[in-house]
Amino acid sequence: MASSSSSSSSSSNDERPKQSNQQGIKKVEQTFIPVQNIDDLMVPDNKFGVSFLLCGSTRSGKTSIMNYLYDKYFRKHITTVMSNSLNSDAYDYVKRFCILSDLYHPELIKDMYKINHSTENHYMFAIILDDLSNIKNDKEYQRLLTIYRNSRISCIVSAQGISMFNKTCRGNINIVILGRMNSDAEIEKVIKEYLISYYPKNINIAQKITKYREETNDHWFYVIQQVEGQVFRSKLRPEQMRNT
């Protein structure tokens, strides 16, 4: 009888609208955003391009995810990497296969579009942009994130926050991958932009930020596939790492 009473009391507590921070956070752990292998990610047919946004702080695992995505989806593409940090050993893997530039060259993006426009999308192009600043309002950059995928041009854009993307671009990215972030302000932005409907309504924004930090700790990340509505949490396995 004591066991039945304890079970009934626990059930009643779960249904109360007001909970402690810890109870509210635990309640959503496996109910709202499931854990899934990133290999199960749905991507568009390769007759189209696909756009990825990787968002996270330094050492959040962004580069490992970038290498994984390149290896899985873009090894057969003509790929250009543009980054101000190409001297870092983080790029050792993609350096072996890609065209490299330590500056942003919008004319190269436009040339890719022109080539495929004149060849009926014959070529598969991909562009990796990593932590580049002052390109938010560049026209070719905006076209890359919104319409150039129809010209079979794919991209991986890596940044430490979503502030470098305007509203139109944020809504048009095919696949958003969110990792650990240092700033509460940036976490609040990504929650409101991509995750608000997956968190319980009965916890406040501070609790949601705490929940985000817990679920992206130790190189875990959220994956939001905006075309198909696929949303899950994942972490690269050792055999999926491509850092060397």
C-alpha positions in Angstrom: 0.0 0.0 0.0 2.8 2.4 0.8 4.3 1.8 -2.7 0.9 2.6 -4.3 0.6 5.8 -2.3 4.1 6.9 -3.3 3.4 6.2 -7.0 0.1 8.2 -6.9 1.9 11.1 -5.2 4.6 11.1 -7.8 2.1 11.1 -10.6 0.2 14.0 -9.1 3.4 16.0 -8.8 4.2 15.5 -12.5 0.8 17.0 -13.4 1.2 20.2 -11.3 1.8 23.3 -13.5 4.3 24.7 -11.1 7.5 22.7 -10.7 11.0 23.2 -9.5 13.6 24.0 -12.2 15.0 20.5 -12.0 11.7 18.8 -12.4 10.7 21.0 -15.3 14.0 20.2 -17.1 13.9 16.5 -16.5 10.3 16.3 -17.8 11.3 17.2 -21.4 14.5 15.1 -21.7 13.1 12.3 -23.9 9.6 13.5 -24.6 10.0 16.6 -26.9 13.3 16.1 -28.7 14.4 12.4 -29.3 18.0 11.2 -29.5 18.9 9.8 -33.0 21.9 8.9 -35.1 22.9 11.7 -37.4 23.3 9.1 -40.2 19.5 9.0 -40.3 19.3 12.7 -41.3 17.1 13.2 -44.3 18.7 15.3 -47.1 17.3 16.5 -50.4 18.1 14.6 -53.6 21.5 15.4 -55.0 20.0 16.9 -58.2 19.5 19.9 -55.8 21.8 21.6 -53.4 21.4 21.5 -49.7 22.3 24.2 -47.1 23.6 23.5 -43.6 24.0 26.0 -40.7 26.4 24.9 -37.9 26.1 27.1 -34.9 28.1 26.8 -31.7 31.0 28.2 -29.7 34.6 27.3 -30.0 35.3 23.7 -29.0 31.6 22.8 -29.3 32.3 20.2 -32.0 31.5 22.3 -35.0 34.6 21.4 -37.0 34.0 17.6 -36.4 30.5 18.0 -37.6 31.7 20.0 -40.6 34.2 17.2 -41.5 31.5 14.6 -41.1 29.0 16.4 -43.3 31.7 17.0 -46.0 32.8 13.4 -46.0 29.2 12.0 -46.1 27.6 14.4 -48.6 30.2 16.4 -50.5 33.2 14.3 -51.2 32.1 14.1 -54.9 31.4 17.8 -55.1 33.7 20.6 -56.3 34.2 22.1 -52.9 35.7 25.5 -51.9 36.5 26.3 -48.3 36.6 30.0 -47.3 37.9 30.8 -43.8 40.1 33.3 -42.1 41.6 30.4 -40.0 42.9 27.9 -42.6 46.2 27.6 -40.8 44.4 25.8 -38.0 44.9 22.0 -37.9 41.1 21.8 -37.6 41.0 22.0 -41.3 43.6 19.2 -42.0 40.9 16.8 -43.2 39.2 19.0 -45.8 42.5 20.6 -46.9 43.3 17.3 -48.6 40.3 17.5 -50.9 39.1 21.1 -51.2 39.9 24.4 -52.9 41.1 26.8 -50.1 40.8 30.5 -49.6 41.5 32.6 -46.5 39.2 35.3 -47.8 35.6 35.5 -48.8 35.2 35.6 -52.6 31.5 36.3 -53.6 32.5 36.2 -57.3 33.4 32.5 -57.0 29.8 31.8 -55.8 28.4 33.8 -58.7 30.7 31.9 -61.2 29.3 28.6 -59.9 25.8 29.8 -60.5 26.7 30.9 -64.0 28.4 27.7 -64.9 25.5 25.6 -63.8 23.0 28.0 -65.4 24.7 27.4 -68.7 25.2 23.6 -68.3 21.7 22.7 -67.0 23.1 22.1 -63.5 25.7 19.6 -64.6 28.1 20.2 -61.8 27.8 19.6 -58.1 29.3 22.5 -56.2 29.7 23.0 -52.5 31.0 25.9 -50.4 32.1 25.8 -46.8 32.1 29.2 -45.0 33.6 29.1 -41.5 33.4 32.0 -39.0 33.5 34.7 -41.6 32.5 38.2 -40.5 31.0 41.2 -42.3 29.3 39.1 -45.0 25.7 39.1 -43.6 24.4 41.6 -46.2 26.4 40.4 -49.2 24.0 39.6 -52.0 25.8 36.4 -53.2 25.9 35.1 -49.7 22.2 35.7 -49.3 21.5 34.0 -52.6 23.7 31.1 -51.6 21.5 30.5 -48.5 18.2 31.0 -50.2 18.0 30.2 -53.9 21.3 28.9 -55.2 20.6 25.4 -54.1 18.2 25.2 -57.0 21.3 25.6 -59.1 22.9 22.6 -57.4 25.1 24.6 -55.2 25.3 23.3 -51.6 26.8 25.0 -48.6 28.0 24.5 -45.0 28.0 27.8 -43.0 29.7 27.7 -39.6 29.2 30.5 -37.1 29.2 31.1 -33.3 25.7 32.5 -33.4 22.7 33.3 -35.6 23.2 37.0 -35.5 25.2 36.9 -38.8 22.1 35.6 -40.6 19.2 37.8 -41.5 15.7 36.6 -40.9 15.1 35.4 -44.5 18.3 33.4 -44.6 17.6 31.8 -41.2 14.2 30.6 -42.4 15.5 29.2 -45.7 18.4 27.1 -44.4 17.6 23.4 -45.0 19.3 21.9 -42.0 20.3 23.7 -38.8 22.7 22.1 -36.3 23.0 23.8 -32.9 25.8 23.1 -30.4 27.0 24.4 -27.1 27.1 28.2 -26.8 28.7 30.5 -24.3 26.3 33.3 -24.4 22.8 33.2 -22.8 21.7 35.8 -25.2 22.7 33.7 -28.2 21.0 30.6 -26.7 17.8 32.6 -26.2 17.9 33.6 -29.8 18.3 30.1 -31.2 15.6 28.7 -28.8 13.1 31.4 -30.0 14.1 30.9 -33.7 14.2 27.1 -33.9 13.2 25.3 -30.6 10.5 27.2 -28.9 7.7 24.7 -29.8 9.8 21.7 -28.6 10.3 23.0 -25.1 7.5 22.8 -22.5 5.4 26.0 -22.2 5.3 25.8 -18.4 9.0 26.7 -17.9 10.5 30.1 -18.3 13.2 31.2 -20.6 15.9 30.9 -17.9 15.0 27.3 -17.5 15.0 26.7 -21.2 18.5 28.2 -21.5 19.6 25.8 -18.7 17.9 22.9 -20.6 19.7 23.9 -23.8 23.1 24.0 -22.0 22.5 20.5 -20.5 21.5 19.0 -23.8 24.4 20.4 -25.8 27.1 19.7 -23.3 29.9 17.3 -24.2 29.6 17.8 -27.9 25.9 16.9 -28.2 23.9 19.0 -30.7 20.4 19.6 -31.9 19.5 18.9 -35.6 16.6 20.7 -37.2 15.7 19.6 -40.7 13.4 22.4 -41.8 12.1 20.9 -45.0 10.8 17.6 -43.6 10.3 18.7 -40.0 12.8 16.2 -38.6 14.2 17.3 -35.2 16.5 15.3 -32.9 19.5 15.4 -30.7 22.7 13.6 -31.6 26.4 13.2 -31.0 29.1 11.9 -33.4 30.3 8.4 -32.7 34.1 7.6 -32.9 33.7 6.0 -36.3 32.0 9.1 -37.6 34.9 11.4 -36.7 37.0 12.7 -39.7 39.5 14.9 -38.0 42.7 13.5 -39.5 
